[in-house]
């Protein structure tokens, strides 16, 4: 479904003139970003998997004054691999907190270990001249703006459950106050969205021991 079709679908469901097209388009982009970033899967203690079409490889440069530099501007989640200028893999410490405790000293030398802290890369050692590092990661999805734009990174057959479901649950949550009656529509479309997350997880799948790293869990002792 393209942006125009998504808007029409949502307008037909909501039927509330106070939600102008511009508001609905903003909510659609909010939905796509949320799905790409990861939402907790019902019945699991983990986020929905990264979307394969958002996988990207890009280069960044280290600085000579500190052991920290910005990740690519379109970085969204899950640094999978970091390579040095010789294309050798650099060890990724899975916890920024552990990294800062273990590698407190900032010695000079080649980069041999790193960690992710938000949208920045921590590394040791610090080279005397800037070194180019190659980063494998998942990028932020493009903003849908033209009516013909499509959220290609999300499986087409899940557009209704995931995108329409997300937007409708958000809008109905504002419309229905839940004081006298239960939020029937809110709950219905929240269930649609949740079932879409489960379907997405089953379709894309996750490794039993995923080879990606973030700063949310301390995997190191």
Rosetta silent file (secondary structure, phi, psi, omega in degrees, C-alpha in Angstrom):
SEQUENCE: XXXXXXXXXXXXXXXXXXXXXXXXXXXXXXXXXXXXXXXXXXXXXXXXXXXXXXXXXXXXXXXXXXXXXXXXXXXXXXXXXXXXXXXXXXXXXXXXXXXXXXXXXXXXXXXXXXXXXXXXXXXXXXXXXXXXXXXXXXXXXXXXXXXXXXXXXXXXXXXXXXXXXXXXXXXXXXXXXXXXXXXXXXXXXXXXXXXXXXXXXXXXXXXXXXXXXXXXXXXXX
SCORE:     score description
SCORE:     0.000 S_00000001
   1 L     0.000  136.188  176.236    0.000    0.000    0.000 S_00000001
   2 E   -89.087  178.580 -174.791    1.266    3.466   -0.823 S_00000001
   3 H   -60.802  -41.533 -179.918    0.866    6.528    1.374 S_00000001
   4 H   -62.692  -42.906  179.792   -2.352    7.650   -0.308 S_00000001
   5 H   -66.184  -37.844  177.990   -3.933    4.203    0.081 S_00000001
   6 H   -64.790  -43.479  179.057   -2.921    4.037    3.740 S_00000001
   7 H   -60.646  -46.957 -179.182   -4.436    7.469    4.417 S_00000001
   8 H   -61.138  -43.664  179.276   -7.712    6.502    2.701 S_00000001
   9 H   -59.041  -44.664 -177.950   -7.902    3.233    4.626 S_00000001
  10 H   -70.534  -41.243  177.786   -7.408    5.016    7.944 S_00000001
  11 H   -59.931  -40.955 -179.834   -9.844    7.827    7.099 S_00000001
  12 H   -64.732  -32.035 -179.354  -12.533    5.247    6.234 S_00000001
  13 H   -80.070  -47.664 -173.757  -12.035    3.552    9.608 S_00000001
  14 H   -73.711  -44.893  179.928  -11.723    6.609   11.850 S_00000001
  15 L    49.912   52.938  178.512  -14.352    8.817   10.147 S_00000001
  16 L  -136.539  111.413 -174.574  -13.380   11.864   12.177 S_00000001
  17 L   -65.905  -15.646  179.745  -12.846   15.122   10.272 S_00000001
  18 L   -72.359  -15.682  176.889  -10.673   16.523   13.066 S_00000001
  19 L   -97.679   91.322 -177.517   -7.919   14.173   11.927 S_00000001
  20 L   -69.922  163.775 -178.336   -6.697   15.914    8.826 S_00000001
  21 H   -55.462  -40.083 -177.734   -4.611   14.151    6.186 S_00000001
  22 H   -63.325  -36.158  178.235   -1.419   15.800    7.429 S_00000001
  23 H   -69.194  -39.944 -179.248   -1.978   14.367   10.926 S_00000001
  24 H   -67.189  -40.502  178.123   -2.653   10.900    9.561 S_00000001
  25 H   -62.452  -39.364  178.007    0.486   11.007    7.400 S_00000001
  26 H   -63.195  -40.846  178.661    2.548   11.968   10.451 S_00000001
  27 H   -66.567  -35.372  177.985    1.066    9.028   12.364 S_00000001
  28 H   -63.724  -44.729  178.376    1.849    6.670    9.463 S_00000001
  29 H   -66.689  -33.811  174.960    5.504    7.736    9.522 S_00000001
  30 H   -62.373  -41.173  179.743    5.500    7.342   13.297 S_00000001
  31 H   -63.822  -47.679 -178.476    4.226    3.788   12.836 S_00000001
  32 H   -60.701  -43.233  179.216    6.889    2.879   10.263 S_00000001
  33 H   -65.021  -42.106  179.523    9.666    4.250   12.480 S_00000001
  34 H   -61.510  -43.469 -179.549    8.342    2.424   15.548 S_00000001
  35 H   -65.917  -40.952  179.472    8.193   -0.882   13.661 S_00000001
  36 H   -66.861  -38.050 -178.494   11.688   -0.369   12.240 S_00000001
  37 H   -73.925  -30.348  178.305   13.111    0.532   15.658 S_00000001
  38 L   113.720  129.446  178.293   11.440   -2.445   17.304 S_00000001
  39 L  -123.188  143.834 -178.873    8.336   -2.965   19.438 S_00000001
  40 E   -58.939  129.873 -178.895    7.985   -5.520   22.232 S_00000001
  41 L   -82.904  132.347  178.402    6.485   -8.732   20.846 S_00000001
  42 L   -55.050  131.237  178.152    3.455  -10.095   22.734 S_00000001
  43 L    81.549    0.436  179.322    4.463  -13.037   24.889 S_00000001
  44 L  -128.341  153.564  175.309    8.186  -12.395   24.458 S_00000001
  45 L  -100.616   53.021  179.082   10.739  -10.341   26.340 S_00000001
  46 L  -155.678  159.759 -179.670   12.286   -8.992   23.164 S_00000001
  47 E   -82.740  159.327  174.575   11.686   -6.439   20.449 S_00000001
  48 L   -59.892  150.300 -172.656   10.443   -7.194   16.958 S_00000001
  49 L   -69.691  156.548  175.231   13.311   -8.046   14.599 S_00000001
  50 L   -64.326  150.059 -177.918   15.147   -5.502   12.455 S_00000001
  51 L   -85.184  121.658 -173.891   13.793   -5.142    8.926 S_00000001
  52 H   -54.488  -35.366 -177.406   16.206   -6.727    6.404 S_00000001
  53 H   -69.559  -10.374  179.169   15.690   -4.014    3.755 S_00000001
  54 H   -96.705    3.836  178.394   17.074   -1.409    6.176 S_00000001
  55 E   -66.875  135.295 -176.185   20.454   -3.164    6.490 S_00000001
  56 E  -147.490  153.770  175.310   23.258   -0.821    5.449 S_00000001
  57 E  -123.497  130.650 -178.540   27.041   -0.546    5.369 S_00000001
  58 E  -148.458  163.947 -179.665   28.739    2.836    5.749 S_00000001
  59 E  -107.226  144.819  171.415   32.074    4.371    6.752 S_00000001
  60 E  -134.922  160.680  179.749   32.877    6.701    9.636 S_00000001
  61 E  -110.123  141.280  173.950   36.145    8.251   10.782 S_00000001
  62 L   -76.152  167.021  174.571   37.658    8.102   14.237 S_00000001
  63 L  -109.350  157.747 -177.901   38.913   11.249   15.944 S_00000001
  64 L   -94.707   -4.864 -175.955   42.458   11.751   17.243 S_00000001
  65 L  -103.207  -16.723 -178.757   41.382   13.608   20.392 S_00000001
  66 L  -154.702  165.961 -179.833   38.988   11.140   22.000 S_00000001
  67 L   -96.772   42.188 -179.675   37.763    7.568   21.863 S_00000001
  68 E  -148.532  140.544  177.667   34.257    8.451   20.728 S_00000001
  69 E  -150.763  161.118 -178.927   32.683    9.386   17.407 S_00000001
  70 E   -76.193  141.866  170.435   29.209    9.646   15.887 S_00000001
  71 L   -74.074  168.410  178.567   27.642    6.709   14.086 S_00000001
  72 L   -51.733  146.371 -173.919   26.222    7.385   10.585 S_00000001
  73 L   -61.106  -24.866 -179.319   23.450    9.999   10.664 S_00000001
  74 L   -97.140   12.809  177.991   20.840    7.477    9.498 S_00000001
  75 E   -62.397  135.140  178.116   21.738    4.881   12.159 S_00000001
  76 E  -121.076  -49.143 -176.478   18.640    3.473   13.853 S_00000001
  77 E  -159.964  159.745  165.985   19.463    0.175   15.555 S_00000001
  78 E    54.209   85.466  168.382   21.724   -2.856   15.925 S_00000001
  79 E   -72.558  119.602 -174.861   25.341   -2.425   14.911 S_00000001
  80 E   -90.856  -37.563 -175.395   26.106   -5.863   13.498 S_00000001
  81 E  -157.139  146.430  174.625   29.782   -5.522   12.653 S_00000001
  82 E  -128.443  128.839 -179.775   32.640   -3.008   12.758 S_00000001
  83 E  -118.933  146.165  175.515   35.692   -3.367   10.505 S_00000001
  84 L   -84.248 -175.145 -175.818   38.950   -1.400   10.542 S_00000001
  85 L   -66.222  -18.913  176.173   40.617    0.114    7.480 S_00000001
  86 L   -91.705    5.289 -179.324   42.238   -3.274    6.730 S_00000001
  87 L    68.296   24.782  172.439   38.764   -4.891    6.833 S_00000001
  88 L   -88.323  141.985 -177.918   39.617   -6.809    9.992 S_00000001
  89 E   -74.591  135.795  178.279   36.719   -7.272   12.402 S_00000001
  90 L   -99.661  134.674  179.353   36.825   -5.224   15.602 S_00000001
  91 E   -62.642  132.756  177.262   35.486   -6.761   18.797 S_00000001
  92 E  -106.718  116.981  173.341   32.203   -5.172   19.929 S_00000001
  93 E   -77.666  127.182 -170.882   31.627   -5.032   23.674 S_00000001
  94 L   -76.375   -5.721 -179.753   27.876   -5.477   24.119 S_00000001
  95 L  -131.009  122.041  177.085   27.613   -3.056   27.054 S_00000001
  96 H   -63.159  -37.955  179.541   28.722    0.573   27.001 S_00000001
  97 H   -63.539  -45.075  178.131   28.813    0.557   30.797 S_00000001
  98 H   -63.039  -41.572 -179.109   31.055   -2.507   30.850 S_00000001
  99 H   -60.753  -48.718 -178.135   33.252   -0.997   28.146 S_00000001
 100 H   -64.810  -32.069  177.678   33.806    2.268   30.013 S_00000001
 101 H   -73.308  -41.441 -174.059   34.640    0.359   33.202 S_00000001
 102 H   -80.998  -34.081 -176.463   37.004   -2.083   31.508 S_00000001
 103 L  -117.421   59.430 -177.814   38.696    0.313   29.069 S_00000001
 104 L   -67.140  -42.540 -178.032   39.023    3.435   31.185 S_00000001
 105 L   -73.638  139.458  178.714   42.462    4.409   29.875 S_00000001
 106 L  -107.072   81.869 -179.043   42.614    6.045   26.448 S_00000001
 107 L   -83.168  158.816  176.272   45.929    4.796   25.097 S_00000001
 108 E   -81.485  146.019  179.141   47.297    5.561   21.659 S_00000001
 109 L   148.137 -175.346 -178.494   47.239    2.818   19.048 S_00000001
 110 L   -73.403  149.183  177.743   45.089    0.936   16.570 S_00000001
 111 L   -70.178  126.647 -179.563   41.387    0.439   17.237 S_00000001
 112 L  -130.773  -12.292  179.423   40.813   -3.097   18.535 S_00000001
 113 E  -150.444  151.350 -178.396   37.595   -2.923   20.599 S_00000001
 114 E  -151.775  173.576  176.665   34.455   -0.788   20.587 S_00000001
 115 E  -154.081  159.092  179.679   30.966   -0.388   22.056 S_00000001
 116 E  -103.908  130.222  175.667   27.734    1.368   21.117 S_00000001
 117 E  -129.844   98.499 -175.633   26.368    4.164   23.318 S_00000001
 118 L    65.493 -118.854  178.654   23.161    5.556   21.879 S_00000001
 119 L  -109.181   28.200  179.715   24.096    6.892   18.440 S_00000001
 120 E  -127.775  154.931  179.725   27.813    7.077   19.168 S_00000001
 121 E  -109.872  122.866  172.913   30.700    4.628   18.875 S_00000001
 122 E   -93.591  142.039 -179.546   33.163    4.226   21.765 S_00000001
 123 E  -150.903  156.029  173.998   36.527    2.713   20.816 S_00000001
 124 E  -143.238  144.372   -5.481   39.997    1.856   22.103 S_00000001
 125 L   -82.136 -170.270 -178.459   42.758    2.464   21.382 S_00000001
 126 E  -106.884  113.145 -179.093   42.948    5.925   19.842 S_00000001
 127 L   -67.421  151.148 -178.363   44.914    6.080   16.570 S_00000001
 128 L   -71.819  -23.400  173.304   47.338    8.974   16.064 S_00000001
 129 L  -127.315  152.955 -177.074   45.676    9.774   12.737 S_00000001
 130 L   -56.562  135.733  178.584   42.011    9.411   11.828 S_00000001
 131 L  -118.270  138.686  178.712   41.090    5.872   10.806 S_00000001
 132 E   -86.213  125.819  177.451   38.131    4.905    8.663 S_00000001
 133 E  -111.309  141.363  178.078   35.885    2.255   10.201 S_00000001
 134 E   -99.972  125.292 -175.053   33.212    0.345    8.268 S_00000001
 135 E  -112.946  128.487  173.365   29.925   -0.045   10.156 S_00000001
 136 E  -103.068  125.142 -172.735   27.227   -2.634    9.418 S_00000001
 137 E  -159.856 -179.534  175.013   23.877   -1.561   10.899 S_00000001
 138 E  -110.341  127.454 -173.555   20.159   -0.959   10.329 S_00000001
 139 E   -89.227  168.562  174.359   19.228    2.519    9.141 S_00000001
 140 L   -72.673  136.034  178.523   16.249    4.782    9.811 S_00000001
 141 L   -66.838  151.903  177.002   13.460    4.294    7.240 S_00000001
 142 L   -66.538  146.404  176.364   12.812    7.065    4.742 S_00000001
 143 L   -73.126  132.347  176.211    9.978    9.455    5.543 S_00000001
 144 L   -81.356  123.849 -178.424    6.896    8.875    3.387 S_00000001
 145 L  -130.075  -48.816  177.621    5.871   12.189    1.823 S_00000001
 146 L   -75.414  147.209 -178.344    4.631   11.719   -1.763 S_00000001
 147 L   -57.963  -27.401 -178.223    1.284    9.942   -2.155 S_00000001
 148 L   -86.737   -5.838  179.848    3.009    7.233   -4.231 S_00000001
 149 L   -64.232  140.566  179.321    5.639    6.496   -1.553 S_00000001
 150 E  -124.784  142.237  175.242    5.476    2.975   -0.139 S_00000001
 151 L   -79.436   72.408 -171.293    6.897    1.555    3.112 S_00000001
 152 L   -61.728  -24.599 -176.409    8.768   -1.127    1.165 S_00000001
 153 L   -71.834  -16.387  178.588   10.755   -2.306    4.163 S_00000001
 154 L  -101.114  129.760 -179.686    7.576   -3.688    5.787 S_00000001
 155 L   -50.309  132.555 -173.931    6.019   -6.788    4.132 S_00000001
 156 H   -56.905  -40.961 -176.380    3.075   -5.630    2.001 S_00000001
 157 H   -70.618   -6.372  177.745    0.631   -8.187    3.424 S_00000001
 158 H  -108.236    5.467 -179.679    1.260   -6.758    6.914 S_00000001
 159 H   -58.989  -43.335 -177.767    0.630   -3.093    6.046 S_00000001
 160 H   -66.765  -49.136 -177.795   -2.956   -3.202    7.342 S_00000001
 161 H   -66.063  -45.459 -173.759   -2.200   -4.975   10.598 S_00000001
 162 H   -82.395  -53.226 -174.480    0.985   -3.114   11.406 S_00000001
 163 H   -81.568  -53.512  178.975    0.638    0.385    9.953 S_00000001
 164 H   -62.975  -43.094  179.033   -3.140    0.838    9.832 S_00000001
 165 H   -59.123  -44.660 -179.811   -3.482   -1.016   13.137 S_00000001
 166 H   -62.728  -50.607 -176.279   -0.886    1.198   14.832 S_00000001
 167 H   -63.814  -43.325 -178.324   -2.335    4.481   13.572 S_00000001
 168 H   -66.695  -38.386  178.261   -5.947    3.534   14.338 S_00000001
 169 H   -65.449  -36.383  179.451   -5.148    2.389   17.879 S_00000001
 170 H   -69.000  -43.379 -178.954   -3.355    5.680   18.513 S_00000001
 171 H   -68.651  -46.890 -179.553   -6.190    7.808   17.113 S_00000001
 172 H   -65.105  -28.314  177.198   -8.983    5.863   18.813 S_00000001
 173 H   -64.976  -27.664  176.714   -7.083    6.054   22.088 S_00000001
 174 H   -83.482  -35.235 -177.731   -7.475    9.838   21.831 S_00000001
 175 H   -74.417  -45.761 -175.884  -11.103    9.721   20.682 S_00000001
 176 L   -87.127  119.710 -178.058  -12.391    7.169   23.222 S_00000001
 177 L   -82.657  -19.724  176.800  -12.161    8.420   26.792 S_00000001
 178 L    70.599   11.533 -178.117  -12.971    5.028   28.313 S_00000001
 179 L   -77.583  -50.785 -177.817  -14.904    6.608   31.199 S_00000001
 180 L   -96.202  -33.406 -178.157  -18.368    5.214   30.523 S_00000001
 181 L  -129.119  154.637  177.084  -17.587    2.515   27.975 S_00000001
 182 L   -65.257  155.997  179.260  -14.509    0.392   27.249 S_00000001
 183 L   -78.671   76.091 -172.963  -12.194    1.566   24.498 S_00000001
 184 H   -60.338  -51.158 -178.632  -13.587   -0.949   22.032 S_00000001
 185 H   -67.859  -39.413  177.965  -11.981    0.409   18.864 S_00000001
 186 H   -58.671  -47.718 -178.642   -8.702    1.147   20.610 S_00000001
 187 H   -65.467  -39.896 -179.754   -8.495   -2.409   21.892 S_00000001
 188 H   -60.894  -49.094 -176.412   -9.514   -3.897   18.540 S_00000001
 189 H   -77.457  -22.931  171.456   -6.815   -2.116   16.555 S_00000001
 190 H   -67.153  -39.740  176.292   -4.241   -2.643   19.260 S_00000001
 191 H   -64.607  -38.106  176.456   -4.940   -6.376   18.912 S_00000001
 192 H   -60.624  -46.575 -179.645   -4.568   -6.041   15.139 S_00000001
 193 H   -63.198  -44.047 -179.591   -1.197   -4.344   15.593 S_00000001
 194 H   -62.777  -40.887  178.663   -0.037   -6.923   18.134 S_00000001
 195 H   -66.897  -32.252  175.300   -0.988   -9.802   15.838 S_00000001
 196 H   -65.033  -38.173  177.239    0.946   -8.066   13.062 S_00000001
 197 H   -63.117  -42.582  178.783    4.040   -7.973   15.277 S_00000001
 198 H   -62.654  -43.803  179.688    3.755  -11.702   15.916 S_00000001
 199 H   -63.723  -39.896  178.964    3.368  -12.355   12.170 S_00000001
 200 H   -63.799  -42.713  179.740    6.366  -10.136   11.413 S_00000001
 201 H   -63.095  -41.372  179.341    8.480  -11.989   13.962 S_00000001
 202 H   -67.413  -36.971 -176.801    7.482  -15.360   12.481 S_00000001
 203 H   -74.226  -47.394 -177.050    8.198  -14.201    8.929 S_00000001
 204 H   -82.246  -42.420  178.856   11.546  -12.514    9.472 S_00000001
 205 L    74.823  162.521  175.956   12.641  -14.608   12.418 S_00000001
 206 L  -133.979  149.458  176.914   15.545  -14.036   14.765 S_00000001
 207 L   -66.196  148.348  175.810   18.706  -16.004   15.368 S_00000001
 208 L   -59.766  -40.675  173.936   18.750  -18.122   18.498 S_00000001
 209 L  -123.542   82.271 -172.198   21.936  -16.272   19.391 S_00000001
 210 L   -59.951  136.227 -179.376   21.654  -13.082   17.291 S_00000001
 211 L   -92.492   60.075  173.609   24.948  -11.666   16.068 S_00000001
 212 L  -142.878  162.587 -171.174   24.152   -8.038   16.741 S_00000001
 213 E  -132.824  145.204  173.430   24.921   -5.680   19.551 S_00000001
 214 L  -143.846 -177.160 -177.710   23.216   -2.819   21.325 S_00000001
 215 L  -106.105   22.310 -176.961   23.656   -0.866   24.547 S_00000001
 216 L   -93.406  -23.677 -174.129   20.533   -2.195   26.257 S_00000001
 217 L  -131.281  138.154  176.641   21.952   -5.399   27.748 S_00000001
 218 L   -92.227   96.260 -178.931   25.206   -6.196   29.491 S_00000001
 219 L   -82.315  -14.857 -175.288   26.180   -9.512   27.914 S_00000001
 220 L   -97.156  142.856  178.523   29.696   -9.353   29.340 S_00000001
 221 L   -74.729    0.000    0.000   30.572  -10.382   32.876 S_00000001
